[in-house]
Amino acid sequence: QDQLVESGGGLVQAGGSLRLSCAASGRTFTYSAAGWFRQAPGKEREFVAAISGSGGTTDYGDSVKGRFTISKNNAKNTVYLQMNSLKPEDTAVYYCAADTTTYWSGAHFSASEYNSWGQGTQVTVSS
């Protein structure tokens, strides 16, 4: 099973931007759908964004629509999450996930569709 490693988290002021990266050890993202989820302390895991295996379809959680953008670079086998206009309520641990069981699948918003997960990266937005 490919390993997923997130990076790019950190501390940023409200209104600022961050770009998260999720690198896979194999060719995971060439064919596989990917997603980003987040979990804040004391809260349930929340869907943030997803991209289909082909990269042609994306989906976003309501709380991030218009501010976040998911993309992937097959040559680098990396998925990105560009986060703009960050708010304190975006503070959470962000997790990257991949569906390596099905090639060319759609953009999944359900965590149960993903079988491979990264270790998470902390994003903290100060007010």
Secondary structure in CASP SS format (residue, H / E / C, confidence):
PFRMAT SS
TARGET T0000
AUTHOR 0000-0000-0000
METHOD secondary structure of the structure
MODEL  1
Q C 1.00
D C 1.00
Q C 1.00
L E 1.00
V E 1.00
E E 1.00
S E 1.00
G C 1.00
G C 1.00
G E 1.00
L E 1.00
V E 1.00
Q E 1.00
A C 1.00
G C 1.00
G C 1.00
S C 1.00
L E 1.00
R E 1.00
L E 1.00
S E 1.00
C E 1.00
A E 1.00
A E 1.00
S C 1.00
G C 1.00
R C 1.00
T H 1.00
F H 1.00
T H 1.00
Y H 1.00
S C 1.00
A E 1.00
A E 1.00
G E 1.00
W E 1.00
F E 1.00
R E 1.00
Q E 1.00
A C 1.00
P C 1.00
G C 1.00
K C 1.00
E C 1.00
R C 1.00
E E 1.00
F E 1.00
V E 1.00
A E 1.00
A E 1.00
I E 1.00
S C 1.00
G C 1.00
S C 1.00
G C 1.00
G C 1.00
T C 1.00
T E 1.00
D E 1.00
Y E 1.00
G C 1.00
D C 1.00
S C 1.00
V C 1.00
K C 1.00
G C 1.00
R C 1.00
F E 1.00
T E 1.00
I E 1.00
S E 1.00
K E 1.00
N E 1.00
N C 1.00
A C 1.00
K C 1.00
N C 1.00
T E 1.00
V E 1.00
Y E 1.00
L E 1.00
Q E 1.00
M E 1.00
N C 1.00
S C 1.00
L C 1.00
K C 1.00
P H 1.00
E H 1.00
D H 1.00
T C 1.00
A E 1.00
V E 1.00
Y E 1.00
Y E 1.00
C E 1.00
A E 1.00
A E 1.00
D E 1.00
T C 1.00
T C 1.00
T C 1.00
Y C 1.00
W C 1.00
S C 1.00
G C 1.00
A C 1.00
H C 1.00
F C 1.00
S C 1.00
A H 1.00
S H 1.00
E H 1.00
Y C 1.00
N C 1.00
S E 1.00
W E 1.00
G C 1.00
Q C 1.00
G C 1.00
T E 1.00
Q E 1.00
V E 1.00
T E 1.00
V E 1.00
S E 1.00
S C 1.00
END
